Amino acid sequence: MPIQRLNPSQRWSDATVFHGIAHFVEVPEDTSADMAGQARQIFQQAEQTLAALGSDHSKLLSATIYITDSSQVDAFNQCWDAWLPAGCAPSRACIKVELLDPAMLVEIAFVAACSGDS
């Protein structure tokens, strides 16, 4: 089965799909926003990517959350909890990191089940 790539470029693809499992990363476009604003941007972008893959956020399998300031975890979690449908939480890791863009507060790598029709 071939690997499908959504909007591939030289350096990355918006998503890769193999055997109905999609992998993609979202970062906030407006890094002037606070944690809640950056998180909501990422979730909105993730919804668009998932829709392009024939999926939605209820089909998330895992998320790796890269956060720059552990004091912001509560603000992030409030947005996360509001975004996910009840009973659909994926496995999750939350890691404190230094991101390459110092204005970026959060970045998320997602894995989701999808139709694979990108």
Backbone as JSON, one array per atom type, in Angstrom:
{
  "sequence": "MPIQRLNPSQRWSDATVFHGIAHFVEVPEDTSADMAGQARQIFQQAEQTLAALGSDHSKLLSATIYITDSSQVDAFNQCWDAWLPAGCAPSRACIKVELLDPAMLVEIAFVAACSGDS",
  "N": [[0.84, -1.17, 0.0], [0.63, 2.19, -0.87], [2.19, 5.17, 0.49], [0.36, 7.99, 1.32], [0.47, 11.48, 0.76], [-0.33, 14.62, 1.99], [-0.39, 17.67, 0.48], [2.52, 17.76, -0.18], [5.84, 19.06, 0.29], [9.24, 20.12, -0.27], [10.42, 19.98, 2.27], [8.48, 19.06, 4.15], [5.31, 17.35, 4.55], [1.84, 18.2, 4.75], [0.38, 16.23, 5.94], [0.8, 12.7, 6.45], [-0.27, 9.54, 5.32], [-0.8, 6.16, 6.01], [-2.01, 2.98, 5.58], [-4.56, 3.83, 6.51], [-3.98, 5.36, 8.73], [-3.24, 8.5, 9.88], [-0.68, 10.94, 10.16], [0.22, 14.03, 11.45], [1.26, 17.46, 12.02], [0.55, 20.38, 13.84], [0.93, 23.89, 14.14], [0.65, 27.1, 15.73], [-0.57, 29.82, 13.78], [-0.71, 32.55, 14.38], [1.38, 33.8, 16.47], [1.31, 35.76, 18.33], [-0.78, 35.46, 20.0], [-2.15, 34.38, 23.19], [-1.72, 31.41, 25.28], [-4.25, 30.02, 25.22], [-5.35, 31.1, 22.89], [-3.46, 30.29, 20.95], [-3.69, 27.51, 21.19], [-6.39, 27.13, 20.41], [-6.2, 27.93, 17.74], [-4.56, 25.89, 16.73], [-6.25, 23.67, 17.1], [-8.37, 24.32, 15.39], [-7.03, 24.31, 12.92], [-6.25, 21.63, 12.92], [-8.74, 20.4, 12.7], [-9.37, 21.11, 10.06], [-7.32, 19.79, 8.65], [-7.89, 17.13, 9.37], [-10.46, 16.87, 8.23], [-9.8, 17.06, 5.53], [-8.64, 14.64, 5.25], [-10.65, 12.86, 5.53], [-11.57, 12.44, 8.12], [-12.1, 13.16, 11.65], [-11.94, 14.97, 14.82], [-12.83, 13.17, 16.7], [-11.7, 10.83, 16.04], [-9.09, 10.75, 16.76], [-6.06, 9.17, 17.61], [-3.67, 9.48, 19.01], [-1.8, 12.1, 20.63], [0.96, 14.24, 20.73], [2.03, 16.7, 22.68], [3.8, 19.61, 22.6], [4.99, 21.89, 24.75], [5.96, 25.11, 25.89], [6.04, 26.31, 28.38], [5.49, 25.22, 31.5], [3.75, 26.31, 33.32], [1.6, 27.05, 31.86], [0.06, 24.89, 31.31], [-2.47, 24.34, 32.49], [-4.15, 26.28, 31.26], [-3.94, 25.41, 28.62], [-5.03, 22.81, 28.89], [-7.71, 23.37, 29.54], [-8.7, 24.34, 27.11], [-8.23, 22.09, 25.49], [-9.87, 20.14, 26.74], [-12.38, 21.27, 26.25], [-12.48, 21.08, 23.49], [-12.42, 18.36, 22.73], [-14.67, 15.67, 22.04], [-16.82, 14.07, 24.42], [-15.58, 11.1, 25.85], [-13.75, 10.55, 23.84], [-11.04, 10.98, 24.1], [-7.67, 10.87, 23.05], [-4.66, 8.82, 23.38], [-1.99, 10.45, 25.07], [0.82, 12.62, 25.27], [2.55, 15.1, 27.03], [4.97, 17.41, 26.7], [7.54, 19.41, 28.0], [9.29, 21.85, 26.28], [11.78, 23.64, 24.35], [10.85, 25.53, 21.76], [11.63, 26.23, 18.29], [10.75, 28.73, 17.36], [10.57, 31.35, 19.44], [8.24, 32.68, 20.17], [6.24, 30.91, 19.89], [4.06, 28.97, 21.72], [3.04, 26.43, 21.88], [2.95, 23.3, 20.21], [1.63, 20.64, 18.3], [1.73, 17.19, 17.64], [-0.17, 14.97, 15.85], [-1.91, 11.82, 15.62], [-4.18, 9.99, 13.74], [-7.07, 8.01, 12.93], [-8.24, 7.5, 9.63], [-9.9, 7.93, 6.41], [-8.1, 7.9, 4.41], [-8.29, 9.04, 1.94], [-6.83, 11.31, 0.64]],
  "CA": [[0.0, 0.0, 0.0], [1.48, 3.38, -0.94], [2.04, 6.25, 1.46], [-0.28, 9.18, 0.76], [1.0, 12.7, 1.34], [-1.19, 15.78, 1.78], [0.37, 18.89, 0.2], [3.95, 17.57, 0.09], [6.83, 20.03, -0.15], [10.59, 19.58, -0.13], [10.79, 19.77, 3.66], [7.46, 18.32, 4.9], [3.95, 17.24, 4.03], [0.88, 18.6, 5.78], [0.04, 14.97, 6.62], [1.11, 11.46, 5.75], [-1.25, 8.5, 5.64], [-0.42, 4.8, 5.66], [-2.97, 2.0, 6.11], [-5.65, 4.49, 7.21], [-3.5, 6.09, 9.9], [-2.66, 9.79, 9.48], [0.25, 11.63, 11.05], [0.39, 15.43, 11.06], [1.67, 18.39, 13.06], [-0.02, 21.72, 13.71], [1.53, 24.97, 14.91], [-0.19, 28.3, 15.62], [-0.17, 30.79, 12.75], [-0.56, 33.84, 15.04], [2.11, 33.53, 17.71], [1.11, 36.85, 19.29], [-1.88, 35.04, 20.88], [-1.79, 33.69, 24.42], [-1.8, 29.95, 25.17], [-5.58, 29.6, 24.79], [-5.5, 31.49, 21.49], [-2.63, 29.41, 20.11], [-4.29, 26.18, 21.23], [-7.6, 27.14, 19.58], [-5.75, 27.96, 16.35], [-4.09, 24.54, 16.38], [-7.4, 22.79, 17.01], [-9.09, 24.67, 14.16], [-6.22, 23.8, 11.81], [-6.33, 20.17, 12.97], [-10.05, 20.05, 12.15], [-9.27, 21.24, 8.61], [-6.49, 18.69, 8.16], [-8.65, 15.89, 9.54], [-11.53, 16.85, 7.22], [-9.17, 16.77, 4.23], [-8.26, 13.22, 5.28], [-11.83, 12.03, 5.75], [-11.59, 12.1, 9.54], [-12.45, 14.27, 12.55], [-11.21, 14.88, 16.08], [-13.28, 12.01, 17.48], [-10.91, 9.67, 15.58], [-7.69, 10.88, 17.15], [-5.47, 8.02, 18.3], [-2.69, 9.99, 19.97], [-1.31, 13.47, 20.46], [2.14, 14.62, 21.48], [1.92, 18.14, 22.87], [5.06, 20.25, 22.97], [4.61, 23.14, 25.4], [7.19, 25.79, 26.3], [5.96, 26.83, 29.75], [4.63, 24.3, 32.24], [2.71, 27.06, 34.04], [0.5, 27.25, 30.92], [-0.63, 23.61, 31.05], [-3.89, 24.44, 32.85], [-4.83, 27.03, 30.2], [-4.02, 24.51, 27.48], [-5.96, 21.71, 29.19], [-9.09, 23.87, 29.46], [-9.06, 24.36, 25.68], [-8.21, 20.69, 25.05], [-11.07, 19.48, 27.26], [-13.54, 21.84, 25.56], [-12.43, 20.7, 22.08], [-12.64, 16.93, 22.5], [-15.97, 15.1, 22.41], [-16.78, 13.18, 25.58], [-15.25, 9.71, 25.58], [-12.91, 10.43, 22.64], [-9.66, 11.43, 24.35], [-6.63, 9.97, 22.56], [-3.49, 8.74, 24.25], [-1.42, 11.8, 25.0], [2.04, 12.99, 26.0], [2.75, 16.55, 27.09], [6.4, 17.54, 26.93], [8.04, 20.78, 28.08], [10.37, 21.97, 25.31], [12.1, 24.94, 23.78], [10.55, 25.48, 20.34], [12.54, 27.06, 17.5], [10.2, 30.09, 17.37], [10.34, 31.62, 20.86], [6.88, 33.19, 20.39], [5.33, 29.76, 19.81], [3.87, 28.41, 23.05], [2.59, 25.04, 21.81], [2.94, 22.59, 18.92], [1.05, 19.32, 18.56], [1.82, 16.12, 16.64], [-1.37, 14.15, 15.95], [-2.09, 10.58, 14.88], [-5.63, 9.77, 13.68], [-7.64, 7.09, 11.95], [-8.87, 8.27, 8.55], [-10.25, 7.15, 5.23], [-6.92, 7.83, 3.56], [-8.58, 9.62, 0.63], [-6.36, 12.7, 0.63]],
  "C": [[0.9, 1.24, 0.0], [1.21, 4.36, 0.22], [1.4, 7.43, 0.74], [0.27, 10.39, 1.5], [0.07, 13.86, 0.98], [-0.31, 17.01, 1.63], [1.87, 18.73, 0.49], [4.78, 18.74, -0.44], [8.2, 19.39, 0.02], [10.9, 19.19, 1.32], [9.78, 18.96, 4.46], [6.19, 18.21, 4.09], [3.01, 17.69, 5.14], [0.41, 17.39, 6.57], [0.55, 13.82, 5.79], [0.13, 10.41, 6.24], [-0.73, 7.16, 5.14], [-1.39, 3.85, 6.35], [-4.06, 2.67, 6.96], [-5.28, 5.21, 8.48], [-2.77, 7.34, 9.42], [-1.77, 10.34, 10.58], [0.37, 13.06, 10.55], [0.71, 16.28, 12.27], [1.01, 19.73, 12.79], [0.71, 22.67, 14.65], [0.64, 26.2, 14.77], [0.34, 29.23, 14.53], [0.09, 32.16, 13.38], [0.08, 33.61, 16.4], [2.03, 34.7, 18.7], [0.0, 36.51, 20.28], [-1.33, 34.37, 22.14], [-1.97, 32.17, 24.22], [-3.17, 29.49, 24.65], [-5.79, 29.94, 23.31], [-4.69, 30.61, 20.56], [-3.21, 28.0, 20.07], [-5.53, 26.13, 20.33], [-7.24, 27.19, 18.09], [-5.34, 26.56, 15.9], [-5.27, 23.6, 16.21], [-8.21, 23.06, 15.74], [-8.34, 24.14, 12.93], [-6.28, 22.27, 11.76], [-7.65, 19.7, 12.4], [-10.02, 20.09, 10.62], [-8.44, 20.1, 8.01], [-7.24, 17.37, 8.25], [-9.76, 15.78, 8.49], [-10.96, 16.52, 5.85], [-8.8, 15.3, 4.11], [-9.45, 12.3, 5.48], [-11.95, 11.59, 7.2], [-12.12, 13.29, 10.34], [-11.8, 14.02, 13.9], [-11.7, 13.76, 17.0], [-12.48, 10.75, 17.12], [-9.42, 9.81, 15.88], [-7.23, 9.66, 17.93], [-4.46, 8.46, 19.35], [-2.33, 11.42, 19.63], [-0.07, 13.64, 21.32], [2.15, 16.14, 21.5], [3.26, 18.66, 23.35], [4.7, 21.64, 23.49], [5.86, 23.79, 25.99], [7.2, 26.22, 27.75], [4.98, 25.97, 30.54], [3.56, 25.04, 33.05], [1.49, 27.32, 33.16], [-0.32, 25.98, 30.64], [-2.12, 23.69, 31.4], [-4.68, 25.18, 31.78], [-4.98, 26.17, 28.96], [-5.07, 23.43, 27.72], [-7.42, 22.15, 29.14], [-9.56, 23.89, 28.01], [-9.16, 22.94, 25.12], [-9.5, 19.99, 25.46], [-12.33, 19.98, 26.55], [-13.62, 21.38, 24.1], [-12.81, 19.24, 21.84], [-14.05, 16.5, 22.88], [-15.8, 14.16, 23.61], [-16.48, 11.75, 25.14], [-14.32, 9.5, 24.4], [-11.46, 10.86, 22.87], [-8.66, 10.41, 23.82], [-5.57, 9.74, 23.63], [-2.73, 10.05, 24.05], [-0.13, 11.87, 25.8], [2.15, 14.5, 25.94], [4.18, 16.77, 27.55], [6.78, 19.01, 26.98], [9.29, 20.86, 27.21], [10.72, 23.44, 25.08], [11.85, 24.82, 22.28], [11.44, 26.46, 19.58], [12.06, 28.5, 17.41], [9.86, 30.41, 18.82], [8.96, 32.18, 21.17], [5.84, 32.06, 20.37], [5.26, 29.1, 21.18], [3.55, 26.92, 23.03], [2.65, 24.55, 20.36], [2.42, 21.2, 19.22], [1.24, 18.4, 17.36], [0.65, 15.17, 16.88], [-1.22, 12.85, 15.15], [-3.59, 10.28, 14.92], [-5.98, 8.68, 12.67], [-8.35, 7.93, 10.89], [-9.19, 7.34, 7.39], [-9.06, 6.99, 4.3], [-7.15, 8.4, 2.18], [-8.14, 11.06, 0.57], [-6.21, 13.21, -0.76]]
}
